[in-house]
Amino acid sequence: MMADIGGFATERLRSVVERIERLEEEKAALAADIREVYSEAKGAGFDAAVVRQVVRLRKMDNAERRQREELLDLYKRVLDL
């Protein structure tokens, strides 16, 4: 329970909650923008799933990407893919 229900602590909590709400709204708007860009990519003839995979790969550093690719290659060999 807060020490000051009617004072600063209440206003601070309200401020935090409102900031989170605004950020959630911005996140939703950004997610809609990202979906639109993927849709544009698909309309231009690109495979959206592959574009998503490329975006994920670009977020990784070279060592992590190499490690994942090696592991994927290993799994594919094991499964005769």
PDB file with SEQRES, HELIX, SHEET and CRYST1 records, atoms N, CA, C and O in Angstrom:
SEQRES   1 A   81  MET MET ALA ASP ILE GLY GLY PHE ALA THR GLU ARG LEU          
SEQRES   2 A   81  ARG SER VAL VAL GLU ARG ILE GLU ARG LEU GLU GLU GLU          
SEQRES   3 A   81  LYS ALA ALA LEU ALA ALA ASP ILE ARG GLU VAL TYR SER          
SEQRES   4 A   81  GLU ALA LYS GLY ALA GLY PHE ASP ALA ALA VAL VAL ARG          
SEQRES   5 A   81  GLN VAL VAL ARG LEU ARG LYS MET ASP ASN ALA GLU ARG          
SEQRES   6 A   81  ARG GLN ARG GLU GLU LEU LEU ASP LEU TYR LYS ARG VAL          
SEQRES   7 A   81  LEU ASP LEU                                                  
HELIX    1 AA1 PHE A    8  GLY A   43  1                                  36    
HELIX    2 AA2 ALA A   48  LYS A   59  1                                  12    
HELIX    3 AA3 ASN A   62  VAL A   78  1                                  17    
CRYST1    1.000    1.000    1.000  90.00  90.00  90.00 P 1           1          
ATOM      1  N   MET A   1       0.842  -1.186   0.000  1.00  0.00           N  
ATOM      2  CA  MET A   1       0.000   0.000   0.000  1.00  0.00           C  
ATOM      3  C   MET A   1       0.882   1.243   0.000  1.00  0.00           C  
ATOM      4  O   MET A   1       1.938   1.268   0.633  1.00  0.00           O  
ATOM      5  N   MET A   2       0.446   2.258  -0.705  1.00  0.00           N  
ATOM      6  CA  MET A   2       1.254   3.462  -0.806  1.00  0.00           C  
ATOM      7  C   MET A   2       1.151   4.308   0.450  1.00  0.00           C  
ATOM      8  O   MET A   2       0.125   4.341   1.129  1.00  0.00           O  
ATOM      9  N   ALA A   3       2.252   4.990   0.731  1.00  0.00           N  
ATOM     10  CA  ALA A   3       2.304   5.817   1.925  1.00  0.00           C  
ATOM     11  C   ALA A   3       1.366   7.010   1.826  1.00  0.00           C  
ATOM     12  O   ALA A   3       0.810   7.437   2.838  1.00  0.00           O  
ATOM     13  N   ASP A   4       1.179   7.554   0.631  1.00  0.00           N  
ATOM     14  CA  ASP A   4       0.380   8.763   0.478  1.00  0.00           C  
ATOM     15  C   ASP A   4      -0.654   8.539  -0.613  1.00  0.00           C  
ATOM     16  O   ASP A   4      -0.370   8.757  -1.791  1.00  0.00           O  
ATOM     17  N   ILE A   5      -1.816   8.118  -0.246  1.00  0.00           N  
ATOM     18  CA  ILE A   5      -2.854   7.776  -1.203  1.00  0.00           C  
ATOM     19  C   ILE A   5      -3.273   8.986  -2.019  1.00  0.00           C  
ATOM     20  O   ILE A   5      -3.449   8.868  -3.232  1.00  0.00           O  
ATOM     21  N   GLY A   6      -3.433  10.112  -1.415  1.00  0.00           N  
ATOM     22  CA  GLY A   6      -3.936  11.283  -2.124  1.00  0.00           C  
ATOM     23  C   GLY A   6      -2.871  12.218  -2.641  1.00  0.00           C  
ATOM     24  O   GLY A   6      -3.198  13.254  -3.219  1.00  0.00           O  
ATOM     25  N   GLY A   7      -1.610  11.890  -2.453  1.00  0.00           N  
ATOM     26  CA  GLY A   7      -0.549  12.827  -2.815  1.00  0.00           C  
ATOM     27  C   GLY A   7       0.343  12.336  -3.924  1.00  0.00           C  
ATOM     28  O   GLY A   7      -0.123  11.803  -4.931  1.00  0.00           O  
ATOM     29  N   PHE A   8       1.610  12.517  -3.732  1.00  0.00           N  
ATOM     30  CA  PHE A   8       2.624  12.254  -4.757  1.00  0.00           C  
ATOM     31  C   PHE A   8       2.628  10.826  -5.261  1.00  0.00           C  
ATOM     32  O   PHE A   8       2.733  10.607  -6.468  1.00  0.00           O  
ATOM     33  N   ALA A   9       2.518   9.847  -4.376  1.00  0.00           N  
ATOM     34  CA  ALA A   9       2.597   8.448  -4.796  1.00  0.00           C  
ATOM     35  C   ALA A   9       1.473   8.117  -5.779  1.00  0.00           C  
ATOM     36  O   ALA A   9       1.696   7.387  -6.745  1.00  0.00           O  
ATOM     37  N   THR A  10       0.299   8.632  -5.550  1.00  0.00           N  
ATOM     38  CA  THR A  10      -0.826   8.396  -6.442  1.00  0.00           C  
ATOM     39  C   THR A  10      -0.558   9.012  -7.804  1.00  0.00           C  
ATOM     40  O   THR A  10      -0.789   8.375  -8.832  1.00  0.00           O  
ATOM     41  N   GLU A  11      -0.079  10.226  -7.821  1.00  0.00           N  
ATOM     42  CA  GLU A  11       0.223  10.900  -9.084  1.00  0.00           C  
ATOM     43  C   GLU A  11       1.346  10.195  -9.823  1.00  0.00           C  
ATOM     44  O   GLU A  11       1.320  10.091 -11.049  1.00  0.00           O  
ATOM     45  N   ARG A  12       2.318   9.717  -9.090  1.00  0.00           N  
ATOM     46  CA  ARG A  12       3.438   8.992  -9.714  1.00  0.00           C  
ATOM     47  C   ARG A  12       2.929   7.711 -10.367  1.00  0.00           C  
ATOM     48  O   ARG A  12       3.314   7.390 -11.492  1.00  0.00           O  
ATOM     49  N   LEU A  13       2.070   6.984  -9.670  1.00  0.00           N  
ATOM     50  CA  LEU A  13       1.506   5.762 -10.218  1.00  0.00           C  
ATOM     51  C   LEU A  13       0.687   6.073 -11.469  1.00  0.00           C  
ATOM     52  O   LEU A  13       0.806   5.376 -12.477  1.00  0.00           O  
ATOM     53  N   ARG A  14      -0.134   7.102 -11.412  1.00  0.00           N  
ATOM     54  CA  ARG A  14      -0.942   7.490 -12.556  1.00  0.00           C  
ATOM     55  C   ARG A  14      -0.038   7.831 -13.741  1.00  0.00           C  
ATOM     56  O   ARG A  14      -0.325   7.442 -14.874  1.00  0.00           O  
ATOM     57  N   SER A  15       1.034   8.543 -13.487  1.00  0.00           N  
ATOM     58  CA  SER A  15       1.987   8.923 -14.534  1.00  0.00           C  
ATOM     59  C   SER A  15       2.623   7.692 -15.179  1.00  0.00           C  
ATOM     60  O   SER A  15       2.735   7.611 -16.402  1.00  0.00           O  
ATOM     61  N   VAL A  16       3.031   6.753 -14.359  1.00  0.00           N  
ATOM     62  CA  VAL A  16       3.644   5.518 -14.872  1.00  0.00           C  
ATOM     63  C   VAL A  16       2.656   4.752 -15.741  1.00  0.00           C  
ATOM     64  O   VAL A  16       2.998   4.311 -16.838  1.00  0.00           O  
ATOM     65  N   VAL A  17       1.424   4.592 -15.246  1.00  0.00           N  
ATOM     66  CA  VAL A  17       0.406   3.852 -15.988  1.00  0.00           C  
ATOM     67  C   VAL A  17       0.091   4.546 -17.311  1.00  0.00           C  
ATOM     68  O   VAL A  17      -0.039   3.880 -18.338  1.00  0.00           O  
ATOM     69  N   GLU A  18      -0.032   5.848 -17.301  1.00  0.00           N  
ATOM     70  CA  GLU A  18      -0.331   6.583 -18.530  1.00  0.00           C  
ATOM     71  C   GLU A  18       0.808   6.484 -19.535  1.00  0.00           C  
ATOM     72  O   GLU A  18       0.562   6.369 -20.736  1.00  0.00           O  
ATOM     73  N   ARG A  19       2.037   6.525 -19.067  1.00  0.00           N  
ATOM     74  CA  ARG A  19       3.188   6.361 -19.971  1.00  0.00           C  
ATOM     75  C   ARG A  19       3.171   4.980 -20.607  1.00  0.00           C  
ATOM     76  O   ARG A  19       3.409   4.838 -21.806  1.00  0.00           O  
ATOM     77  N   ILE A  20       2.888   3.961 -19.800  1.00  0.00           N  
ATOM     78  CA  ILE A  20       2.817   2.598 -20.331  1.00  0.00           C  
ATOM     79  C   ILE A  20       1.704   2.501 -21.372  1.00  0.00           C  
ATOM     80  O   ILE A  20       1.890   1.885 -22.422  1.00  0.00           O  
ATOM     81  N   GLU A  21       0.560   3.099 -21.091  1.00  0.00           N  
ATOM     82  CA  GLU A  21      -0.550   3.072 -22.043  1.00  0.00           C  
ATOM     83  C   GLU A  21      -0.161   3.736 -23.367  1.00  0.00           C  
ATOM     84  O   GLU A  21      -0.465   3.209 -24.437  1.00  0.00           O  
ATOM     85  N   ARG A  22       0.501   4.879 -23.299  1.00  0.00           N  
ATOM     86  CA  ARG A  22       0.939   5.559 -24.528  1.00  0.00           C  
ATOM     87  C   ARG A  22       1.931   4.704 -25.304  1.00  0.00           C  
ATOM     88  O   ARG A  22       1.850   4.604 -26.528  1.00  0.00           O  
ATOM     89  N   LEU A  23       2.859   4.092 -24.594  1.00  0.00           N  
ATOM     90  CA  LEU A  23       3.840   3.232 -25.259  1.00  0.00           C  
ATOM     91  C   LEU A  23       3.176   2.019 -25.900  1.00  0.00           C  
ATOM     92  O   LEU A  23       3.561   1.608 -26.994  1.00  0.00           O  
ATOM     93  N   GLU A  24       2.186   1.447 -25.229  1.00  0.00           N  
ATOM     94  CA  GLU A  24       1.444   0.320 -25.805  1.00  0.00           C  
ATOM     95  C   GLU A  24       0.726   0.745 -27.085  1.00  0.00           C  
ATOM     96  O   GLU A  24       0.686  -0.013 -28.054  1.00  0.00           O  
ATOM     97  N   GLU A  25       0.163   1.950 -27.093  1.00  0.00           N  
ATOM     98  CA  GLU A  25      -0.492   2.469 -28.297  1.00  0.00           C  
ATOM     99  C   GLU A  25       0.526   2.644 -29.425  1.00  0.00           C  
ATOM    100  O   GLU A  25       0.258   2.288 -30.572  1.00  0.00           O  
ATOM    101  N   GLU A  26       1.691   3.194 -29.091  1.00  0.00           N  
ATOM    102  CA  GLU A  26       2.742   3.373 -30.090  1.00  0.00           C  
ATOM    103  C   GLU A  26       3.212   2.023 -30.625  1.00  0.00           C  
ATOM    104  O   GLU A  26       3.461   1.873 -31.822  1.00  0.00           O  
ATOM    105  N   LYS A  27       3.332   1.039 -29.728  1.00  0.00           N  
ATOM    106  CA  LYS A  27       3.755  -0.300 -30.136  1.00  0.00           C  
ATOM    107  C   LYS A  27       2.747  -0.900 -31.108  1.00  0.00           C  
ATOM    108  O   LYS A  27       3.134  -1.509 -32.105  1.00  0.00           O  
ATOM    109  N   ALA A  28       1.463  -0.733 -30.826  1.00  0.00           N  
ATOM    110  CA  ALA A  28       0.423  -1.255 -31.713  1.00  0.00           C  
ATOM    111  C   ALA A  28       0.482  -0.566 -33.074  1.00  0.00           C  
ATOM    112  O   ALA A  28       0.321  -1.214 -34.108  1.00  0.00           O  
ATOM    113  N   ALA A  29       0.709   0.735 -33.072  1.00  0.00           N  
ATOM    114  CA  ALA A  29       0.805   1.470 -34.335  1.00  0.00           C  
ATOM    115  C   ALA A  29       2.023   1.010 -35.129  1.00  0.00           C  
ATOM    116  O   ALA A  29       1.942   0.848 -36.347  1.00  0.00           O  
ATOM    117  N   LEU A  30       3.140   0.801 -34.456  1.00  0.00           N  
ATOM    118  CA  LEU A  30       4.345   0.317 -35.132  1.00  0.00           C  
ATOM    119  C   LEU A  30       4.140  -1.086 -35.686  1.00  0.00           C  
ATOM    120  O   LEU A  30       4.595  -1.392 -36.788  1.00  0.00           O  
ATOM    121  N   ALA A  31       3.463  -1.930 -34.936  1.00  0.00           N  
ATOM    122  CA  ALA A  31       3.196  -3.290 -35.410  1.00  0.00           C  
ATOM    123  C   ALA A  31       2.336  -3.241 -36.672  1.00  0.00           C  
ATOM    124  O   ALA A  31       2.558  -4.016 -37.603  1.00  0.00           O  
ATOM    125  N   ALA A  32       1.365  -2.343 -36.708  1.00  0.00           N  
ATOM    126  CA  ALA A  32       0.523  -2.195 -37.900  1.00  0.00           C  
ATOM    127  C   ALA A  32       1.367  -1.706 -39.075  1.00  0.00           C  
ATOM    128  O   ALA A  32       1.191  -2.174 -40.200  1.00  0.00           O  
ATOM    129  N   ASP A  33       2.277  -0.773 -38.824  1.00  0.00           N  
ATOM    130  CA  ASP A  33       3.162  -0.274 -39.882  1.00  0.00           C  
ATOM    131  C   ASP A  33       4.050  -1.396 -40.418  1.00  0.00           C  
ATOM    132  O   ASP A  33       4.258  -1.508 -41.626  1.00  0.00           O  
ATOM    133  N   ILE A  34       4.567  -2.218 -39.522  1.00  0.00           N  
ATOM    134  CA  ILE A  34       5.434  -3.328 -39.941  1.00  0.00           C  
ATOM    135  C   ILE A  34       4.640  -4.325 -40.781  1.00  0.00           C  
ATOM    136  O   ILE A  34       5.131  -4.803 -41.804  1.00  0.00           O  
ATOM    137  N   ARG A  35       3.418  -4.643 -40.356  1.00  0.00           N  
ATOM    138  CA  ARG A  35       2.568  -5.545 -41.156  1.00  0.00           C  
ATOM    139  C   ARG A  35       2.335  -4.971 -42.548  1.00  0.00           C  
ATOM    140  O   ARG A  35       2.338  -5.709 -43.534  1.00  0.00           O  
ATOM    141  N   GLU A  36       2.137  -3.678 -42.631  1.00  0.00           N  
ATOM    142  CA  GLU A  36       1.915  -3.028 -43.926  1.00  0.00           C  
ATOM    143  C   GLU A  36       3.139  -3.158 -44.828  1.00  0.00           C  
ATOM    144  O   GLU A  36       3.004  -3.398 -46.028  1.00  0.00           O  
ATOM    145  N   VAL A  37       4.329  -3.000 -44.257  1.00  0.00           N  
ATOM    146  CA  VAL A  37       5.549  -3.130 -45.060  1.00  0.00           C  
ATOM    147  C   VAL A  37       5.715  -4.568 -45.552  1.00  0.00           C  
ATOM    148  O   VAL A  37       6.113  -4.785 -46.697  1.00  0.00           O  
ATOM    149  N   TYR A  38       5.417  -5.545 -44.705  1.00  0.00           N  
ATOM    150  CA  TYR A  38       5.483  -6.938 -45.147  1.00  0.00           C  
ATOM    151  C   TYR A  38       4.469  -7.185 -46.263  1.00  0.00           C  
ATOM    152  O   TYR A  38       4.748  -7.925 -47.207  1.00  0.00           O  
ATOM    153  N   SER A  39       3.309  -6.574 -46.155  1.00  0.00           N  
ATOM    154  CA  SER A  39       2.296  -6.706 -47.193  1.00  0.00           C  
ATOM    155  C   SER A  39       2.796  -6.090 -48.507  1.00  0.00           C  
ATOM    156  O   SER A  39       2.582  -6.649 -49.582  1.00  0.00           O  
ATOM    157  N   GLU A  40       3.453  -4.952 -48.409  1.00  0.00           N  
ATOM    158  CA  GLU A  40       4.043  -4.313 -49.591  1.00  0.00           C  
ATOM    159  C   GLU A  40       5.092  -5.228 -50.214  1.00  0.00           C  
ATOM    160  O   GLU A  40       5.159  -5.374 -51.435  1.00  0.00           O  
ATOM    161  N   ALA A  41       5.908  -5.841 -49.362  1.00  0.00           N  
ATOM    162  CA  ALA A  41       6.946  -6.746 -49.855  1.00  0.00           C  
ATOM    163  C   ALA A  41       6.300  -7.915 -50.599  1.00  0.00           C  
ATOM    164  O   ALA A  41       6.758  -8.311 -51.670  1.00  0.00           O  
ATOM    165  N   LYS A  42       5.239  -8.455 -50.022  1.00  0.00           N  
ATOM    166  CA  LYS A  42       4.532  -9.567 -50.667  1.00  0.00           C  
ATOM    167  C   LYS A  42       3.953  -9.111 -52.000  1.00  0.00           C  
ATOM    168  O   LYS A  42       4.019  -9.844 -52.986  1.00  0.00           O  
ATOM    169  N   GLY A  43       3.387  -7.911 -52.039  1.00  0.00           N  
ATOM    170  CA  GLY A  43       2.835  -7.362 -53.264  1.00  0.00           C  
ATOM    171  C   GLY A  43       3.891  -7.143 -54.334  1.00  0.00           C  
ATOM    172  O   GLY A  43       3.590  -7.169 -55.528  1.00  0.00           O  
ATOM    173  N   ALA A  44       5.130  -6.926 -53.906  1.00  0.00           N  
ATOM    174  CA  ALA A  44       6.237  -6.730 -54.841  1.00  0.00           C  
ATOM    175  C   ALA A  44       6.845  -8.058 -55.281  1.00  0.00           C  
ATOM    176  O   ALA A  44       7.813  -8.083 -56.041  1.00  0.00           O  
ATOM    177  N   GLY A  45       6.271  -9.168 -54.798  1.00  0.00           N  
ATOM    178  CA  GLY A  45       6.737 -10.476 -55.229  1.00  0.00           C  
ATOM    179  C   GLY A  45       7.713 -11.160 -54.284  1.00  0.00           C  
ATOM    180  O   GLY A  45       8.218 -12.238 -54.599  1.00  0.00           O  
ATOM    181  N   PHE A  46       7.985 -10.559 -53.138  1.00  0.00           N  
ATOM    182  CA  PHE A  46       8.878 -11.179 -52.167  1.00  0.00           C  
ATOM    183  C   PHE A  46       8.092 -12.123 -51.270  1.00  0.00           C  
ATOM    184  O   PHE A  46       6.910 -11.899 -51.011  1.00  0.00           O  
ATOM    185  N   ASP A  47       8.742 -13.173 -50.798  1.00  0.00           N  
ATOM    186  CA  ASP A  47       8.134 -14.100 -49.860  1.00  0.00           C  
ATOM    187  C   ASP A  47       8.253 -13.479 -48.460  1.00  0.00           C  
ATOM    188  O   ASP A  47       9.352 -13.342 -47.922  1.00  0.00           O  
ATOM    189  N   ALA A  48       7.114 -13.112 -47.887  1.00  0.00           N  
ATOM    190  CA  ALA A  48       7.114 -12.404 -46.601  1.00  0.00           C  
ATOM    191  C   ALA A  48       7.760 -13.226 -45.494  1.00  0.00           C  
ATOM    192  O   ALA A  48       8.443 -12.669 -44.634  1.00  0.00           O  
ATOM    193  N   ALA A  49       7.559 -14.538 -45.500  1.00  0.00           N  
ATOM    194  CA  ALA A  49       8.154 -15.384 -44.461  1.00  0.00           C  
ATOM    195  C   ALA A  49       9.679 -15.359 -44.551  1.00  0.00           C  
ATOM    196  O   ALA A  49      10.366 -15.333 -43.530  1.00  0.00           O  
ATOM    197  N   VAL A  50      10.198 -15.366 -45.764  1.00  0.00           N  
ATOM    198  CA  VAL A  50      11.650 -15.323 -45.943  1.00  0.00           C  
ATOM    199  C   VAL A  50      12.180 -13.944 -45.563  1.00  0.00           C  
ATOM    200  O   VAL A  50      13.252 -13.836 -44.967  1.00  0.00           O  
ATOM    201  N   VAL A  51      11.445 -12.895 -45.899  1.00  0.00           N  
ATOM    202  CA  VAL A  51      11.861 -11.543 -45.510  1.00  0.00           C  
ATOM    203  C   VAL A  51      11.919 -11.454 -43.983  1.00  0.00           C  
ATOM    204  O   VAL A  51      12.854 -10.872 -43.433  1.00  0.00           O  
ATOM    205  N   ARG A  52      10.930 -12.027 -43.299  1.00  0.00           N  
ATOM    206  CA  ARG A  52      10.950 -12.030 -41.820  1.00  0.00           C  
ATOM    207  C   ARG A  52      12.191 -12.748 -41.302  1.00  0.00           C  
ATOM    208  O   ARG A  52      12.832 -12.298 -40.352  1.00  0.00           O  
ATOM    209  N   GLN A  53      12.520 -13.862 -41.933  1.00  0.00           N  
ATOM    210  CA  GLN A  53      13.693 -14.620 -41.512  1.00  0.00           C  
ATOM    211  C   GLN A  53      14.967 -13.804 -41.726  1.00  0.00           C  
ATOM    212  O   GLN A  53      15.862 -13.814 -40.882  1.00  0.00           O  
ATOM    213  N   VAL A  54      15.047 -13.105 -42.842  1.00  0.00           N  
ATOM    214  CA  VAL A  54      16.222 -12.266 -43.119  1.00  0.00           C  
ATOM    215  C   VAL A  54      16.329 -11.163 -42.076  1.00  0.00           C  
ATOM    216  O   VAL A  54      17.425 -10.865 -41.599  1.00  0.00           O  
ATOM    217  N   VAL A  55      15.202 -10.554 -41.718  1.00  0.00           N  
ATOM    218  CA  VAL A  55      15.209  -9.501 -40.691  1.00  0.00           C  
ATOM    219  C   VAL A  55      15.735 -10.064 -39.371  1.00  0.00           C  
ATOM    220  O   VAL A  55      16.548  -9.425 -38.703  1.00  0.00           O  
ATOM    221  N   ARG A  56      15.268 -11.266 -38.993  1.00  0.00           N  
ATOM    222  CA  ARG A  56      15.760 -11.899 -37.756  1.00  0.00           C  
ATOM    223  C   ARG A  56      17.259 -12.156 -37.834  1.00  0.00           C  
ATOM    224  O   ARG A  56      17.987 -11.913 -36.872  1.00  0.00           O  
ATOM    225  N   LEU A  57      17.719 -12.651 -38.986  1.00  0.00           N  
ATOM    226  CA  LEU A  57      19.148 -12.940 -39.142  1.00  0.00           C  
ATOM    227  C   LEU A  57      19.995 -11.680 -39.040  1.00  0.00           C  
ATOM    228  O   LEU A  57      21.080 -11.695 -38.459  1.00  0.00           O  
ATOM    229  N   ARG A  58      19.492 -10.592 -39.609  1.00  0.00           N  
ATOM    230  CA  ARG A  58      20.264  -9.336 -39.580  1.00  0.00           C  
ATOM    231  C   ARG A  58      20.391  -8.770 -38.167  1.00  0.00           C  
ATOM    232  O   ARG A  58      21.303  -7.990 -37.893  1.00  0.00           O  
ATOM    233  N   LYS A  59      19.484  -9.157 -37.269  1.00  0.00           N  
ATOM    234  CA  LYS A  59      19.558  -8.687 -35.884  1.00  0.00           C  
ATOM    235  C   LYS A  59      20.688  -9.382 -35.118  1.00  0.00           C  
ATOM    236  O   LYS A  59      21.167  -8.874 -34.104  1.00  0.00           O  
ATOM    237  N   MET A  60      21.102 -10.539 -35.614  1.00  0.00           N  
ATOM    238  CA  MET A  60      22.123 -11.330 -34.924  1.00  0.00           C  
ATOM    239  C   MET A  60      23.525 -10.848 -35.308  1.00  0.00           C  
ATOM    240  O   MET A  60      23.745 -10.322 -36.399  1.00  0.00           O  
ATOM    241  N   ASP A  61      24.454 -11.043 -34.389  1.00  0.00           N  
ATOM    242  CA  ASP A  61      25.840 -10.782 -34.770  1.00  0.00           C  
ATOM    243  C   ASP A  61      26.348 -11.967 -35.591  1.00  0.00           C  
ATOM    244  O   ASP A  61      25.719 -13.025 -35.620  1.00  0.00           O  
ATOM    245  N   ASN A  62      27.474 -11.785 -36.248  1.00  0.00           N  
ATOM    246  CA  ASN A  62      27.993 -12.802 -37.167  1.00  0.00           C  
ATOM    247  C   ASN A  62      28.213 -14.152 -36.493  1.00  0.00           C  
ATOM    248  O   ASN A  62      27.896 -15.193 -37.068  1.00  0.00           O  
ATOM    249  N   ALA A  63      28.746 -14.138 -35.298  1.00  0.00           N  
ATOM    250  CA  ALA A  63      29.031 -15.401 -34.601  1.00  0.00           C  
ATOM    251  C   ALA A  63      27.735 -16.155 -34.296  1.00  0.00           C  
ATOM    252  O   ALA A  63      27.652 -17.366 -34.501  1.00  0.00           O  
ATOM    253  N   GLU A  64      26.744 -15.444 -33.814  1.00  0.00           N  
ATOM    254  CA  GLU A  64      25.470 -16.093 -33.489  1.00  0.00           C  
ATOM    255  C   GLU A  64      24.814 -16.629 -34.759  1.00  0.00           C  
ATOM    256  O   GLU A  64      24.278 -17.736 -34.773  1.00  0.00           O  
ATOM    257  N   ARG A  65      24.865 -15.830 -35.823  1.00  0.00           N  
ATOM    258  CA  ARG A  65      24.264 -16.260 -37.087  1.00  0.00           C  
ATOM    259  C   ARG A  65      24.957 -17.507 -37.621  1.00  0.00           C  
ATOM    260  O   ARG A  65      24.291 -18.446 -38.056  1.00  0.00           O  
ATOM    261  N   ARG A  66      26.286 -17.525 -37.593  1.00  0.00           N  
ATOM    262  CA  ARG A  66      27.038 -18.708 -38.041  1.00  0.00           C  
ATOM    263  C   ARG A  66      26.681 -19.929 -37.210  1.00  0.00           C  
ATOM    264  O   ARG A  66      26.482 -21.017 -37.750  1.00  0.00           O  
ATOM    265  N   GLN A  67      26.601 -19.750 -35.903  1.00  0.00           N  
ATOM    266  CA  GLN A  67      26.258 -20.860 -35.015  1.00  0.00           C  
ATOM    267  C   GLN A  67      24.876 -21.414 -35.347  1.00  0.00           C  
ATOM    268  O   GLN A  67      24.698 -22.631 -35.411  1.00  0.00           O  
ATOM    269  N   ARG A  68      23.908 -20.544 -35.556  1.00  0.00           N  
ATOM    270  CA  ARG A  68      22.554 -20.995 -35.896  1.00  0.00           C  
ATOM    271  C   ARG A  68      22.544 -21.718 -37.240  1.00  0.00           C  
ATOM    272  O   ARG A  68      21.901 -22.757 -37.385  1.00  0.00           O  
ATOM    273  N   GLU A  69      23.256 -21.168 -38.217  1.00  0.00           N  
ATOM    274  CA  GLU A  69      23.296 -21.796 -39.534  1.00  0.00           C  
ATOM    275  C   GLU A  69      23.958 -23.169 -39.472  1.00  0.00           C  
ATOM    276  O   GLU A  69      23.501 -24.106 -40.128  1.00  0.00           O  
ATOM    277  N   GLU A  70      25.030 -23.296 -38.689  1.00  0.00           N  
ATOM    278  CA  GLU A  70      25.685 -24.591 -38.537  1.00  0.00           C  
ATOM    279  C   GLU A  70      24.760 -25.602 -37.867  1.00  0.00           C  
ATOM    280  O   GLU A  70      24.696 -26.763 -38.270  1.00  0.00           O  
ATOM    281  N   LEU A  71      24.051 -25.152 -36.852  1.00  0.00           N  
ATOM    282  CA  LEU A  71      23.115 -26.029 -36.156  1.00  0.00           C  
ATOM    283  C   LEU A  71      21.969 -26.443 -37.088  1.00  0.00           C  
ATOM    284  O   LEU A  71      21.562 -27.605 -37.099  1.00  0.00           O  
ATOM    285  N   LEU A  72      21.463 -25.502 -37.856  1.00  0.00           N  
ATOM    286  CA  LEU A  72      20.414 -25.825 -38.816  1.00  0.00           C  
ATOM    287  C   LEU A  72      20.918 -26.837 -39.840  1.00  0.00           C  
ATOM    288  O   LEU A  72      20.220 -27.799 -40.159  1.00  0.00           O  
ATOM    289  N   ASP A  73      22.129 -26.624 -40.354  1.00  0.00           N  
ATOM    290  CA  ASP A  73      22.710 -27.577 -41.305  1.00  0.00           C  
ATOM    291  C   ASP A  73      22.839 -28.976 -40.684  1.00  0.00           C  
ATOM    292  O   ASP A  73      22.543 -29.978 -41.336  1.00  0.00           O  
ATOM    293  N   LEU A  74      23.273 -29.036 -39.446  1.00  0.00           N  
ATOM    294  CA  LEU A  74      23.398 -30.305 -38.746  1.00  0.00           C  
ATOM    295  C   LEU A  74      22.028 -30.989 -38.637  1.00  0.00           C  
ATOM    296  O   LEU A  74      21.898 -32.170 -38.961  1.00  0.00           O  
ATOM    297  N   TYR A  75      21.026 -30.265 -38.191  1.00  0.00           N  
ATOM    298  CA  TYR A  75      19.682 -30.837 -38.056  1.00  0.00           C  
ATOM    299  C   TYR A  75      19.178 -31.332 -39.407  1.00  0.00           C  
ATOM    300  O   TYR A  75      18.581 -32.405 -39.488  1.00  0.00           O  
ATOM    301  N   LYS A  76      19.410 -30.564 -40.462  1.00  0.00           N  
ATOM    302  CA  LYS A  76      18.957 -30.963 -41.791  1.00  0.00           C  
ATOM    303  C   LYS A  76      19.667 -32.249 -42.243  1.00  0.00           C  
ATOM    304  O   LYS A  76      19.042 -33.127 -42.839  1.00  0.00           O  
ATOM    305  N   ARG A  77      20.975 -32.356 -41.958  1.00  0.00           N  
ATOM    306  CA  ARG A  77      21.691 -33.575 -42.326  1.00  0.00           C  
ATOM    307  C   ARG A  77      21.155 -34.779 -41.555  1.00  0.00           C  
ATOM    308  O   ARG A  77      20.971 -35.858 -42.120  1.00  0.00           O  
ATOM    309  N   VAL A  78      20.909 -34.584 -40.270  1.00  0.00           N  
ATOM    310  CA  VAL A  78      20.399 -35.671 -39.439  1.00  0.00           C  
ATOM    311  C   VAL A  78      19.045 -36.152 -39.948  1.00  0.00           C  
ATOM    312  O   VAL A  78      18.746 -37.345 -39.907  1.00  0.00           O  
ATOM    313  N   LEU A  79      18.236 -35.223 -40.423  1.00  0.00           N  
ATOM    314  CA  LEU A  79      16.891 -35.555 -40.901  1.00  0.00           C  
ATOM    315  C   LEU A  79      16.834 -35.788 -42.405  1.00  0.00           C  
ATOM    316  O   LEU A  79      15.750 -35.901 -42.977  1.00  0.00           O  
ATOM    317  N   ASP A  80      17.991 -35.861 -43.043  1.00  0.00           N  
ATOM    318  CA  ASP A  80      18.077 -36.079 -44.487  1.00  0.00           C  
ATOM    319  C   ASP A  80      17.247 -35.086 -45.277  1.00  0.00           C  
ATOM    320  O   ASP A  80      16.502 -35.465 -46.181  1.00  0.00           O  
ATOM    321  N   LEU A  81      17.378 -33.833 -44.938  1.00  0.00           N  
ATOM    322  CA  LEU A  81      16.665 -32.781 -45.677  1.00  0.00           C  
ATOM    323  C   LEU A  81      17.574 -32.121 -46.674  1.00  0.00           C  
ATOM    324  O   LEU A  81      17.150 -31.212 -47.388  1.00  0.00           O  
TER     325      LEU A  81                                                      
END                                                                             
